[in-house]
Amino acid sequence: MSSVTERMAKCEVCKTEMHEGRTVVLSVPGIPYSARFCHSCRRSGAIPYWMLVANTNAIGGYDQSADWWRGVIDITLNHLGITMEQFLKEVEDDGDLS
C-alpha cells in the first residue's frame, strides 16, 4: 500500500478536477492574472469564464472590445458551450451594482 497522497487540482476554465500534474499554470492573455488550465483548455485558448465576463464588463462591453479580445470571447464561449446571448447578459449584469 502506497503512502503517497495524490494532490488534486481543478482547471479554472472547465472546472474538471484532475491530478495536479495534469494541469499547468499560465498567464491569461491581456489580464495580469495566472490561472490553472487542463491541457485541453490550454490548447483551445479558452480562459476562465468569470474572468471573461469581468474583463469584458471593465472594457465597456463587447462592442468596445478589441478584435483580439473578441477572438478570446468566441474561443471561450465555443469551448464551454455558452451562448453569446447568455454571455452578453452576464456582462451587463456584472456591471449592475444595485
Secondary structure by P-SEA (a helix, b strand, c coil): cccbbbbbbbccccccccccccbbbbbcccccbbbbbcaaaaaaccccaaaaaaaaaaacccccccaaaaaaaaaaaaaacccaaaaaaaaaaaaccc
